Amino acid sequence: MTLSLFDQFMSPTLLGIPLMALALTLPWILFFKPGNRWSSSRFSALVAQFLKWFTKEIFQPMSLGGHKWALILTSLVLFLITLNMLGLLPYTFTPTTQLSMNMAFAVPLWLATVIIGMRNQPNLSLAHMLPEGTPALLIPILIVIETISLFIRPLALGVRLTANLTAGHLLIQLIATAAYVLMSIMPVVAILTSVLLFLLTLLEVAVAMIQAYVFVLLLSLYLQENV
């Protein structure tokens, strides 16, 4: 029986029970719990330094109204990074390769930024639809284009994260399969392929972290426009 390359992206089941919920709760089990000491381990110190840098980079150019989102955005970036990294381990599943999963993250958060803008500063939010000094003939066209671009934002967030992770996983599986098949035929080529696989895995680790950061960064930019 020949398996499809896309079988790795199917939601895992055990006795007919979907294990998606288990895959989503696993990252929170791995994180350290707050204690009485300043730093309980090197890992907790590393996470604390990352959160400090991330919060400074994201919220420094933002007005005070957007600082209320610090907890949810920092939690989201840690969650996405952990999900993406765990998906690189053997015999694991990456929930963020599912478009429905990513859209479930993107749509509510994007919609919240739009609602905040319409509630707090409706004139400024609507002003983004039409640049100042636009010729009268272009006004209807620009309004339609800006409206479409506004509603495409959550789709772009979800598709970007899904496409990058899916492409990386497919490349890793293809090169790993090639190395396995060539091991008995051409050992030298198989070793070179294995080196390429190792380099690609390092690249995919970087992509897993960068894509999580980009996802939250774009959300913060949407928030910055509406606060």
C-alpha positions in Angstrom: 0.0 0.0 0.0 1.5 3.3 -1.1 0.9 6.2 1.3 0.4 9.7 0.1 2.8 12.4 1.1 -0.1 14.4 2.5 -1.1 11.6 4.9 1.3 13.2 7.5 -1.1 16.2 7.6 -4.2 14.2 8.5 -5.5 14.7 12.0 -4.4 11.7 14.1 -6.9 9.5 15.7 -6.8 6.7 18.3 -9.7 4.2 18.3 -11.6 6.6 16.2 -11.1 9.5 18.7 -9.4 12.6 17.3 -6.2 13.6 19.1 -6.2 17.2 18.0 -7.1 18.4 21.5 -4.1 16.4 22.9 -1.8 18.0 20.4 -3.0 21.4 21.4 -2.7 20.9 25.1 0.8 19.3 25.0 2.7 22.6 24.6 1.3 24.0 27.9 2.5 20.9 29.8 6.1 21.5 28.7 6.4 25.1 29.9 7.7 25.8 33.3 5.4 26.8 36.2 6.0 30.0 38.2 7.9 29.4 41.4 9.3 31.4 44.3 12.8 31.7 42.8 13.8 34.3 40.3 14.9 31.7 37.8 14.1 28.0 38.2 16.2 26.8 35.2 18.1 28.0 32.2 15.2 27.2 30.0 12.9 29.5 32.1 15.5 32.2 32.0 15.7 31.9 28.2 11.9 32.1 27.8 11.8 35.1 30.1 14.5 36.9 28.1 12.6 36.1 24.9 9.3 37.4 26.2 11.0 40.6 27.4 12.6 41.2 23.9 9.3 40.2 22.1 7.2 42.5 24.3 9.6 45.4 23.7 9.7 44.9 20.0 6.0 44.5 19.5 4.5 47.1 21.9 7.1 49.9 22.0 5.8 51.6 18.9 2.1 51.0 19.9 -0.1 53.4 21.9 -1.1 52.5 25.4 -4.5 51.2 24.3 -2.8 48.3 22.6 -0.7 47.3 25.6 -3.7 45.4 27.0 -3.0 42.8 24.3 0.4 42.0 25.6 -0.7 38.9 27.5 -2.7 37.3 24.7 0.0 38.1 22.0 2.9 36.8 24.0 1.0 33.7 24.9 0.1 33.2 21.2 3.6 33.5 20.0 4.9 31.0 22.6 2.0 28.6 21.7 2.7 28.8 18.0 6.4 28.4 18.3 6.0 25.3 20.5 3.4 23.7 18.2 5.6 24.3 15.2 8.7 23.0 16.9 7.0 19.9 18.3 5.8 19.1 14.8 9.4 18.5 13.7 9.9 15.6 16.0 9.3 12.1 14.7 5.9 10.5 15.2 4.3 13.8 16.0 1.6 15.9 14.5 1.7 19.7 13.7 -1.8 21.3 14.2 -0.6 24.5 12.5 -0.4 22.7 9.1 -4.2 22.7 9.1 -5.7 25.7 7.4 -8.8 25.5 9.6 -6.7 25.6 12.7 -4.8 28.7 11.6 -8.0 30.4 10.5 -9.4 29.8 13.9 -6.5 31.8 15.3 -6.5 34.5 12.7 -10.2 35.4 12.1 -11.2 36.1 15.8 -8.1 38.1 16.6 -8.3 40.1 13.3 -12.0 40.7 13.8 -11.3 41.9 17.4 -8.9 44.6 16.0 -11.4 45.8 13.5 -14.2 46.0 16.1 -11.9 47.9 18.4 -11.1 50.4 15.7 -14.7 50.9 14.7 -15.7 51.4 18.3 -12.9 53.7 19.5 -12.0 55.7 16.4 -14.5 55.0 13.6 -13.6 58.0 11.5 -9.9 57.1 11.5 -10.6 53.4 10.8 -12.8 54.3 7.8 -10.3 56.9 6.6 -7.9 54.0 5.8 -10.3 53.0 3.0 -9.7 56.2 1.1 -6.4 58.0 1.0 -6.5 61.8 1.1 -6.5 63.6 -2.2 -7.9 60.7 -4.3 -9.5 61.8 -7.6 -13.3 61.5 -7.6 -13.3 58.9 -10.4 -11.1 56.5 -8.4 -13.0 56.8 -5.1 -15.4 53.8 -5.7 -12.6 51.6 -7.1 -10.3 52.4 -4.2 -13.0 51.8 -1.6 -13.7 48.3 -3.1 -10.0 47.4 -3.3 -9.3 48.5 0.3 -12.4 46.6 1.5 -11.3 43.5 -0.2 -7.7 43.8 1.1 -9.2 44.3 4.7 -11.1 41.0 4.5 -8.2 39.2 2.9 -6.0 39.8 5.9 -7.1 36.9 8.0 -6.9 34.6 5.0 -3.4 35.7 4.3 -2.4 35.1 7.9 -3.7 31.6 7.9 -2.5 30.6 4.4 1.0 32.0 5.0 1.5 29.9 8.2 0.0 26.8 6.6 1.9 27.0 3.3 5.3 27.6 4.9 5.0 24.7 7.4 3.4 22.3 4.9 6.1 23.0 2.3 8.9 22.4 4.8 7.4 19.2 6.0 6.9 17.9 2.5 10.5 18.7 1.6 11.8 16.9 4.7 9.8 13.8 3.9 10.8 13.8 0.2 14.5 14.1 1.0 14.3 11.6 3.9 12.6 9.1 1.6 15.3 9.7 -1.1 18.1 9.1 1.4 16.5 5.9 2.6 16.0 4.5 -0.9 19.5 5.5 -2.0 21.3 4.0 1.0 21.5 0.5 -0.5 22.0 1.7 -4.1 24.4 4.7 -3.9 25.7 5.1 -0.3 27.8 8.2 -1.1 24.8 10.0 -2.6 22.7 8.9 0.3 25.2 10.4 2.8 25.2 13.7 0.9 21.4 13.6 0.9 21.4 13.0 4.6 23.6 16.1 5.1 21.2 18.1 3.0 18.3 16.7 5.1 20.1 17.9 8.3 20.6 21.4 6.9 17.0 21.5 5.8 15.9 20.5 9.3 17.8 23.4 10.8 16.2 25.7 8.2 12.8 24.3 9.1 13.5 25.0 12.8 14.2 28.6 11.9 11.1 28.8 9.7 8.9 27.4 12.6 10.0 30.2 14.9 10.0 33.0 12.3 6.5 32.1 11.0 5.1 32.2 14.5 6.7 35.6 15.1 5.5 36.9 11.7 1.9 35.8 12.5 1.8 37.7 15.8 3.7 40.7 14.3 1.1 41.2 11.6 -1.6 40.9 14.2 0.1 43.6 16.2 0.3 45.8 13.1 -3.4 45.4 12.5 -4.0 46.3 16.1 -1.7 49.3 15.9 -3.9 50.7 13.1 -7.0 50.6 15.3 -5.9 51.8 18.7 
